[in-house]
Amino acid sequence: MTKALSGLQRDALALYRRALRMVRTKPPSAQQNFLALVRAHFRAQATAVSPRSLSSVEYLMRRTTRSIEAWESQTVRDVGLTDDIRRSGTGRRTAS
C-alpha cells in the first residue's frame, strides 16, 4: 500500500502533470526541448530548498506556476537549452 500524499505533494504533482500536458501542445520538433526544460526545472526546484520549509516550497510552486503559464502561451513555440540541461534531459530513466 502506498503512503497518502499531503496536500502540498498533490499540488506539486498536479503542477508537474500540467507541465507535461503543456509539452504535448507544442510542435513535435520542440517537444523534446520543452520536456528537458520541464525536467531540469523541477529537478532544480526539488533540490533548492528543504522539503520541510513549507513557505519556501509554496513560493517555488507559485514561481513555477508563473513559468508554466508563460510556456503555455501559443506564441512560445520552442525554447533554447543550455548544454547542462540538454545533457541531463536526454537520458531516459530505466526500471531498476
C-alpha positions as a Markdown table, in Angstrom:
| # | Residue | x | y | z |
|---|---|---|---|---|
| 1 | Met | 0.0 | 0.0 | 0.0 |
| 2 | Thr | 1.3 | 3.4 | -0.8 |
| 3 | Lys | 1.6 | 6.3 | 1.6 |
| 4 | Ala | -1.0 | 9.0 | 1.3 |
| 5 | Leu | 0.3 | 12.3 | -0.1 |
| 6 | Ser | 0.0 | 15.6 | 1.7 |
| 7 | Gly | -1.9 | 18.4 | 0.0 |
| 8 | Leu | 1.3 | 20.2 | -0.9 |
| 9 | Gln | 2.7 | 17.0 | -2.5 |
| 10 | Arg | -0.5 | 16.5 | -4.5 |
| 11 | Asp | -0.3 | 20.2 | -5.6 |
| 12 | Ala | 3.3 | 19.7 | -6.7 |
| 13 | Leu | 2.4 | 16.5 | -8.7 |
| 14 | Ala | -0.5 | 18.3 | -10.3 |
| 15 | Leu | 1.8 | 21.1 | -11.3 |
| 16 | Tyr | 4.2 | 18.6 | -12.9 |
| 17 | Arg | 1.4 | 16.9 | -14.8 |
| 18 | Arg | 0.3 | 20.3 | -16.0 |
| 19 | Ala | 3.8 | 21.0 | -17.3 |
| 20 | Leu | 3.9 | 17.6 | -19.1 |
| 21 | Arg | 0.5 | 18.3 | -20.7 |
| 22 | Met | 1.8 | 21.7 | -21.9 |
| 23 | Val | 4.7 | 19.9 | -23.6 |
| 24 | Arg | 2.2 | 17.9 | -25.7 |
| 25 | Thr | 0.7 | 21.1 | -27.0 |
| 26 | Lys | 4.0 | 22.3 | -28.6 |
| 27 | Pro | 5.2 | 21.4 | -32.1 |
| 28 | Pro | 6.6 | 17.9 | -32.3 |
| 29 | Ser | 10.1 | 19.3 | -33.2 |
| 30 | Ala | 10.2 | 21.3 | -30.0 |
| 31 | Gln | 8.6 | 18.8 | -27.6 |
| 32 | Gln | 12.0 | 17.2 | -26.6 |
| 33 | Asn | 13.4 | 20.7 | -25.7 |
| 34 | Phe | 10.3 | 21.5 | -23.6 |
| 35 | Leu | 10.4 | 18.1 | -21.9 |
| 36 | Ala | 14.1 | 18.6 | -21.0 |
| 37 | Leu | 13.4 | 22.1 | -19.7 |
| 38 | Val | 10.5 | 20.9 | -17.5 |
| 39 | Arg | 12.5 | 18.0 | -16.1 |
| 40 | Ala | 15.5 | 20.3 | -15.4 |
| 41 | His | 13.3 | 23.0 | -13.9 |
| 42 | Phe | 11.6 | 20.6 | -11.5 |
| 43 | Arg | 14.8 | 18.8 | -10.6 |
| 44 | Ala | 16.4 | 22.1 | -9.7 |
| 45 | Gln | 13.5 | 23.2 | -7.7 |
| 46 | Ala | 13.4 | 19.9 | -5.8 |
| 47 | Thr | 16.9 | 20.4 | -4.6 |
| 48 | Ala | 16.8 | 24.1 | -4.0 |
| 49 | Val | 15.2 | 24.1 | -0.5 |
| 50 | Ser | 14.4 | 21.7 | 2.3 |
| 51 | Pro | 11.1 | 19.8 | 1.9 |
| 52 | Arg | 10.3 | 20.8 | 5.5 |
| 53 | Ser | 10.4 | 24.5 | 4.6 |
| 54 | Leu | 6.8 | 24.9 | 3.6 |
| 55 | Ser | 6.8 | 28.6 | 2.9 |
| 56 | Ser | 9.8 | 28.1 | 0.6 |
| 57 | Val | 8.2 | 25.2 | -1.2 |
| 58 | Glu | 5.0 | 27.2 | -1.6 |
| 59 | Tyr | 7.0 | 30.1 | -3.0 |
| 60 | Leu | 8.7 | 27.9 | -5.5 |
| 61 | Met | 5.4 | 26.4 | -6.6 |
| 62 | Arg | 4.0 | 29.9 | -7.2 |
| 63 | Arg | 7.1 | 30.8 | -9.2 |
| 64 | Thr | 6.9 | 27.5 | -11.2 |
| 65 | Thr | 3.2 | 28.1 | -11.9 |
| 66 | Arg | 4.0 | 31.5 | -13.4 |
| 67 | Ser | 6.8 | 29.9 | -15.6 |
| 68 | Ile | 4.4 | 27.2 | -16.8 |
| 69 | Glu | 1.8 | 29.9 | -17.6 |
| 70 | Ala | 4.4 | 31.7 | -19.7 |
| 71 | Trp | 5.4 | 28.5 | -21.5 |
| 72 | Glu | 1.8 | 27.6 | -22.2 |
| 73 | Ser | 1.4 | 30.7 | -24.4 |
| 74 | Gln | 0.7 | 29.8 | -28.0 |
| 75 | Thr | 3.4 | 32.3 | -29.1 |
| 76 | Val | 6.1 | 30.2 | -27.3 |
| 77 | Arg | 7.0 | 27.6 | -29.9 |
| 78 | Asp | 10.5 | 26.5 | -28.9 |
| 79 | Val | 13.0 | 27.0 | -26.1 |
| 80 | Gly | 16.7 | 27.2 | -26.1 |
| 81 | Leu | 18.5 | 24.9 | -23.8 |
| 82 | Thr | 21.9 | 25.2 | -22.0 |
| 83 | Asp | 24.4 | 22.4 | -22.6 |
| 84 | Asp | 23.8 | 21.2 | -19.0 |
| 85 | Ile | 20.0 | 20.9 | -19.5 |
| 86 | Arg | 20.5 | 19.3 | -22.9 |
| 87 | Arg | 22.8 | 16.6 | -21.4 |
| 88 | Ser | 20.6 | 15.9 | -18.4 |
| 89 | Gly | 17.3 | 16.0 | -20.3 |
| 90 | Thr | 18.2 | 13.5 | -23.0 |
| 91 | Gly | 18.6 | 10.4 | -20.8 |
| 92 | Arg | 15.6 | 8.1 | -20.3 |
| 93 | Arg | 15.0 | 6.6 | -16.9 |
| 94 | Thr | 15.1 | 2.8 | -16.9 |
| 95 | Ala | 13.4 | 0.5 | -14.5 |
| 96 | Ser | 15.7 | -1.0 | -11.8 |
